[in-house]
Structure formats: structure tokens, C-alpha cells
Amino acid sequence: MFATRFAPSPTGRLHKGHAFSALTAWSAAKAAGGRFLLRIEDIDPTRCRPEHEAAILEDLAWLGLDWETPVRRQSDHLSDYAAAIEALKARDLLYRCFRTRKEILDRIGDAPHGASEAVRPGPHPAEEEARFLAQGRPFAWRLSLDRARETLGEATWTGLVFIEQGAGPDGETGVVPVRPEMAGDVVLGRKDAGVAYHLAVTHDDALQGIDHVIRGQDLFEAAHVQRLIQALMGWPAPVYRHHRLLAGPDGRRYAKRDQSVTLAELRAGGMTAQALRAELGFSPDG
């Protein structure tokens, strides 16, 4: 059965861009007679807040959306992701990285082959790693693209694709060759939360039977590394449908960091859910 989801992070109030994305996924599920799930992606312990989660539920209900229950909250399932990390470690696909964000950025600036090489720092020398461990320095777990390539084999590695039913930022659609090198040796185990976005989202999509990932074009490049993780873990590959990003009157896309007008503010100003749905191109009556 067709199954998709809307998976916000509770780091602030929803805005029109979120409403457009949620309505796009919800409408697709309704049209297909399928399932629509809500997932709360709250693995960031420093930015996610319970009050924002409550506000998300309020805003989506106001829009007229319904979803399956119970809602999966990622922070309640950290042990699931830890088990996935352990499985990857057991296959020697991950390595410890003690480098700070500043050190990584400095390497990008100094890299002779550009940024794509700089985000593949590789394991620390054994003596250095042992010293850092003895000092109790925090570290992240990075996915080794070299080991991933060896594990999958050359034929599988070069033949990896994902199906795009929407379009990427440059019009990419149909069968899209996977280019995991764009993300480099991506972090899968964060220093603070123990798990990073790419692993948590692919784990949950597989667990929840999500076979259509419908989301904004800003996440198109994430499909490349997520498809690689699916191949490594033996998880099913969903169909992707990336949609356009909604922009405000100034031409800038809606974003929390730009303090875009929230749905709560629109509601307080007298806008009805029916009016907003119509403005966004959806049936006012659902």
C-alpha cells in the first residue's frame, strides 16, 4: 500500500513552506488510498522542544490533516539507532572522528582537491585515536565511503540508483544515478545524540514501510547518501518525489532561520485553514 510521511523537527513553529509540504504528502496519500504518517524527528537535544512538538500537532490539525497513531518520536527510540550503528561498526563501515566542525572547515579551506575531498578525512592514526580515547575526547562515527564501496562491490556501487517521481533542483527526474561522494564520509553517529539524521530517517522509513518519500527539493541531495545506507543495511528503497520550495513575496524560500511568518501568526491574524489551503493550491475542503 502507498505509504508516505511528514517528518518535521520540533525546533520552531511551522510556516507556509511546512504547510505546503505536509499537504503535498497528505494529499498524495489520500489520492492513492494509502497511508499518511507523522513522525517527530527530535534527535537534536539542543534545539528540539516539547512545546514545538505540541504546536506542530495543533497546526496540522488546524490544516485539516489526519494521520496514523501512535506518532513515532525519534527520541523515544535511540536504542534502535544505536543497534544500527553497532551493526555498521561490526562490518568496519564506520570510523571514529574526533575533529571539530572548525577543524573540518579549516581542512576544506586547505584542501588541494576541493571540499569533496575535505569531508573525507579518514580514520585517525592508531596512536592518535588511542590518545584521544584515553583523554575522553568526544567523537562522531563517520561512514567510510571506501569501505562502503568495497563492501557493496564495484558493480553494485556503480549501479546504485533511486527513482525520482518529482524533480531535483536541476530538473533531475526518473532514474537518478547515486553519487554518495557528494556528502563525503557523512556522520551517522553524532557526538551528542548518538545518531545523525541520515541514519535515523532511513531506519524509520524502512521500519514504518514508507515507500514514497515526498519532501522539498532542499533534501534532494540527501537521497544519494540515504540510498547508499539502504543498500548497505538491506533496507527497501522508496520512491522519491521532491517538490518545489515555497517562496515568500521577497522571493526567498520560507525558513525557520529567517523567522518566516508562522501558521500560528496567520491563524491569529484571522486566516482560515480553508483560505490557506486554497492559497497553496489545495482544495479548501480537503
DATAZI-V589610 format. One record per pair of residues at least 4 apart in sequence whose ideal C-beta (glycine too) atoms are under 6 Angstrom apart, sorted by the first residue. I is the first residue (numbers start at 0). J is the second residue. D is the distance in whole Angstrom. If there is no record, write none. Layout:
# DATAZI-V589610
I_J_D, I_J_D
This chain:
# DATAZI-V589610
0_33_5, 1_31_4, 1_33_3, 2_33_6, 2_34_4, 2_208_5, 2_209_5, 2_210_5, 3_24_5, 3_28_5, 3_211_4, 3_213_5, 4_36_4, 4_38_5, 4_209_5, 5_21_4, 5_24_5, 5_37_6, 6_38_4, 6_40_5, 7_55_6, 8_40_5, 9_41_5, 9_47_5, 9_48_6, 9_51_4, 9_52_4, 9_55_6, 10_46_4, 10_47_6, 11_51_6, 11_255_4, 12_54_5, 12_261_4, 12_263_5, 13_17_4, 13_58_5, 13_262_5, 14_253_5, 14_259_4, 14_261_5, 15_245_6, 15_253_5, 16_245_4, 16_253_3, 19_245_5, 19_279_5, 20_215_6, 21_25_6, 22_26_6, 22_281_5, 23_213_6, 23_242_5, 24_213_4, 25_35_5, 25_64_5, 27_213_6, 28_33_5, 28_35_4, 35_66_5, 36_66_6, 36_67_5, 36_207_6, 37_66_4, 37_70_5, 38_71_5, 39_52_6, 39_72_5, 40_73_5, 41_47_4, 41_73_6, 41_74_5, 42_73_5, 42_192_5, 42_194_6, 42_199_6, 43_47_5, 44_191_6, 44_192_6, 58_262_5, 59_64_5, 61_272_5, 62_272_5, 63_272_6, 63_285_5, 73_199_6, 77_193_6, 80_194_4, 80_199_5, 81_193_6, 83_198_6, 83_202_5, 84_188_5, 87_92_5, 87_93_5, 88_93_5, 91_146_6, 92_146_5, 93_140_4, 94_122_4, 94_141_6, 94_143_6, 95_138_4, 96_138_6, 96_139_5, 96_141_5, 97_131_5, 97_136_5, 97_138_5, 98_102_4, 98_103_5, 106_110_6, 106_117_4, 107_114_5, 107_117_4, 110_116_5, 110_117_4, 112_116_4, 118_183_3, 119_183_5, 119_184_5, 123_127_5, 123_128_4, 131_136_4, 137_190_4, 139_186_5, 139_188_6, 139_189_6, 139_190_5, 140_187_6, 140_188_3, 141_184_4, 141_186_6, 142_184_6, 142_185_5, 142_187_5, 143_184_6, 144_184_6, 148_156_5, 151_155_4, 151_156_5, 154_158_6, 159_177_4, 159_230_6, 160_174_5, 160_176_6, 160_177_6, 161_175_5, 161_222_5, 161_226_5, 161_239_6, 162_238_5, 163_171_6, 163_172_5, 163_175_5, 163_239_5, 164_238_6, 164_240_4, 165_240_4, 165_241_4, 165_242_5, 166_170_5, 166_172_5, 167_171_3, 167_219_4, 167_241_6, 168_216_5, 168_219_6, 171_175_5, 177_223_5, 177_226_5, 178_223_5, 179_223_5, 179_224_5, 179_227_4, 181_220_6, 181_223_6, 182_224_4, 185_197_6, 185_224_5, 186_195_5, 187_195_5, 187_198_4, 188_193_6, 189_195_5, 194_198_6, 194_199_5, 196_200_6, 197_224_5, 197_225_6, 201_225_5, 201_228_5, 201_229_6, 203_207_6, 204_209_4, 204_237_6, 205_234_4, 209_237_6, 210_237_5, 211_237_6, 211_238_5, 212_237_5, 212_239_5, 213_240_5, 214_218_5, 215_244_5, 216_241_5, 216_244_6, 219_241_5, 221_225_6, 222_226_6, 222_239_5, 229_234_4, 229_236_5, 244_252_4, 245_253_6, 246_250_6, 246_252_5, 247_251_6, 247_253_6, 253_259_4, 260_264_5, 265_270_4, 270_274_5, 270_275_6, 273_283_4, 276_281_4, 276_283_5, 277_283_5
